[in-house]
Amino acid sequence: MPFSLLSHLWLHEPDADTITRAVDELGLPSAEPTELASAYTDVFLLNVYPYGTAFTDPSGELNGPDAQRIAALYETRGYCPPELNAVGAPDHLGLCLGFLAHLSDTKCLQDTSCLLLEWAPICCLAVEREPSAHSFYRALALRTRETLLTTCAARTTQHDDPQSEIYNL
């Protein structure tokens, strides 16, 4: 699954090599790195905050209890990327996607992706519908949403026990 590349694109302005990978592996439209630098800032720093608690916390504030539960889950699974100290909260969509790439346990991967369905598709739709968003980032949001929904659909068709570690935090 392309979680690692999706994670990188949500967390960083892409360089030419990353854009080429995104075009080849994800089917995203091509773009110049210089135009995506300002487009990244416009969409992810100014218009659509890619944090779970921005969508789930009644106050809309970052680093609430849900974000802290995500941080605890990262710690129990040994996930500590350098970006964890560079973003506003541990429930940044890019970090969550990176966590999915980090997981080797398929059941936990599917359970975690289903947890993201509480807010990630809404975040992606917000990017897709943001009038000022560059077509590259609209396509990234669409591909992310489709990937998460597909991964979660695989989980529900396997009839796994829903009482996994992700729900018992």
N, C-alpha and C positions, 0 to 999 in steps of 0.2 A: 504494500500500500504506500501511497506517496506522502505519508504524514511528515516525514523529515523535510522534504522540499516545501510542502505547504507551510510548515512551521517557520522555516527560514524566511519565506516570503511575507508572512504576517509580522515577523519581528525585525526585518531589515530591509533597507532600500536595496534592490538587486543591482548587481554589477552585470556586465555584458555576458559573462559565462553563466550566471544564474538565470538570466533572461532566456538564453538559449536552451538551458535545461527545462525551464518552465514551458517554453514553446514546444519542445520535443516530447517531454514526459507528461505534461498536463494539458497540452493543447491550448495554452493561453496565447493571446495575440502578441505579436512582437512589438517591442517599444525600445526607445533609446534610454539608457540609464539616466541621462541628464533630465529628461522629461519625467521619469518616474520618481526622481528624488523629490521634486516639489509636489508631485501627485501623492506620494506616500504621506508627506507631512499634511497635506490638505485633507486626505480622507481619514487617516488613523490618529492624527494628533489634534485635529481641529473639529472634525465633523462626526465621526463614528468611533466611540471609544470601545476597543475590542476586549473588554473585561466582563466576565460573567456577572459580577455584582452590579455593574452599570445597568444590567437588564433584569436581575432577579431581586436585588435588595430594594425594599420599599423606599429607602432614602436615596437610592441610586449612587451611594458613596462606595468608593473602593476600599478593599481590605477589610470587609466585614467578616462575619463568622464563616460564611461559605468559602471565601477566599482562604481563610486560615485552615479550613478542613482540606482544601486542595493542597496547600503547602505541606500539611501533615502527611497527606498521601504521597506526595513527591518524596518526602524524607523517608517514609517506610519502604519505598521502592528504589531508593538510591538515585533519584533524579535530581541533579543539581547543576543545571547548565549555567554558564556565565551570564546569560540574559536574565536570569532570575533576579539579579541585583541591578539590572538596567531598566526594568519596566516598572510601572506603577503598582502592580499587584500580581500575586502568583496566578491569578485566574485569567491572565492575558490569553487570548485565543491561540496565539503563536506558541506559548509555553504549553498549553494543554495539548496542542497537536504534537509538539515535540515529545511530550510525555507518552502519547500514544505510539510514537515511533520508538521510544525507549522500551516499551513493554514487550516482553517476549512471550508472556502468557496470553494466549488468544482469548480466553474467557475474560480476563481482566481488561484486555484491550476493548472487547465488545461492550462490557459493562461500563467502562469509562466513557466510551464514545456515546453510549446511550445517556449517560449523565449529562453530557454536553448538549444533548438535544433539548434540554430545558431552556437554553438561551442561545447557543451558537447559531442555529438557523436564523433566528431573528436578527442577530448581529450581521450575518451574511446578507440577509435581505436588505438590511439598512444600507450596507455598502452597495449592493446591486442597484438600489433605488436612489442613492445619493446623486443629485444632479451634477455635482462637480467632480464625481469620481471618474478617474481615467478608465478606459475600457479594459486595460490590463487588470486593474483591481476589481472591477465588476466581474470579470471572468474568473479571477482568483476566488472571489466570494462564492460564486456559483459552483465552482469545482469543489471548494471546501464543503459547502452544504451538501452536495451530491455524495461526496465521499463519506461524510459522517452518517447520512441517512442510509447509505448502502451498508456500511459496517454495522450499524444498529439493526438493520433489517436481517442481516445474517445471524445476529444474536437471537432475535425473536423467533426465527424459523428453527433454531436448534432446541428450543424449549428448555433452556438452561434455568437453573434455580436463580430467581432474581435476588436472593439474599447473599450477594457477594460482598467482598470487603468494601467496595465503594459505597454501598448503601448502609454500612454499619459503622461509619466514622462517627 
